[in-house]
Each structure stands twice: as C-alpha cells, then as structure tokens.
Amino acid sequence: MGEREKSEELHEKRPWGSFTILDESEYFKVKRLEVLPGKRLSYQRHQKRSEHWFVVQGTAKVTLNGSEILVRTGEAVDIATGTAHRVENPHSSEMLVFIETQTGSYFGEDDIERLDDDFGRVG
C-alpha cells in the first residue's frame, strides 16, 4: 500500500469536522480531531477505553456526566471509562483542534454508546 493510500485511510471526515489517526497499537490509539465552529460530537460513553484530550487550538466546551467545563489551548481533560462525555466548539469562527489518546482494552467504533447526537446517530 502506498503512503498516500495509507494516509487517506487514517483521515475521516464527519458532520462535525474530521479526525486523523496519528498512531495506534493493541494498547492505545492517538487521534487528531478538528471540530468545526459551532459543532459538537455525540454525547457518548465507552465501556472499554478511557480518553485524554489535549487542546492544541481553540477552546473546547466539554460535558462530563452533565457538567460543563471549558478547556483552553494548552489544557487537558481526562475521561474515565464509563463517563458520559461530549466536546463542542463554542466559537463561531475558530477551529477547535485537540489530540485524543485512548487507552484500554478495545478501540473500535462499536464501543461508542451514543446518548445524544445532533446528526441522528443515537444508539
């Protein structure tokens, strides 16, 4: 597989923005996420992984079990396994970019339990 084909497989566009897988193994996965202005990801939880988010550009409005906090550039937040969570870009013009490190026993997309979703993907 050529380098160009590989990089295209690691980058996915979503209704809220996009993500790129930077590195992964059986023990972890690291992603770069870009959230478009005014968009947010699903309110969700995972049973087999925890996440660490480090904001590198913009401000993230993070919801953890119903409580909201702001996480600014250079700050981080930890999401424990089983915690309901969501990230939102509250700005009207600036892109939100953060690095997500997942650790646990499984990193597949089918470990996402969506509790609420702006794009009709609940379940």
C-alpha positions, 0 to 999 in steps of 0.5 A: 500500500502506498503512503498516500493510500495509507494516509487517506485511510487514517483521515475521516471526515464527519458532520462535525469536522474530521479526525486523523489517526496519528498512531495506534497499537493493541494498547492505545490509539492517538487521534487528531480531531478538528471540530468545526465552529459551532459543532459538537460530537455525540454525547457518548460513553465507552465501556472499554477505553478511557480518553485524554484530550489535549487542546492544541487550538481553540477552546473546547466546551466539554460535558462530563456526566452533565457538567460543563467545563471549558478547556483552553489551548494548552489544557487537558481533560481526562475521561474515565471509562464509563463517563458520559462525555461530549466536546463542542466548539463554542466559537463561531469562527475558530477551529477547535483542534485537540489530540485524543489518546485512548487507552484500554482494552478495545478501540473500535467504533462499536464501543461508542454508546451514543446518548445524544447526537445532533446528526441522528446517530443515537444508539 
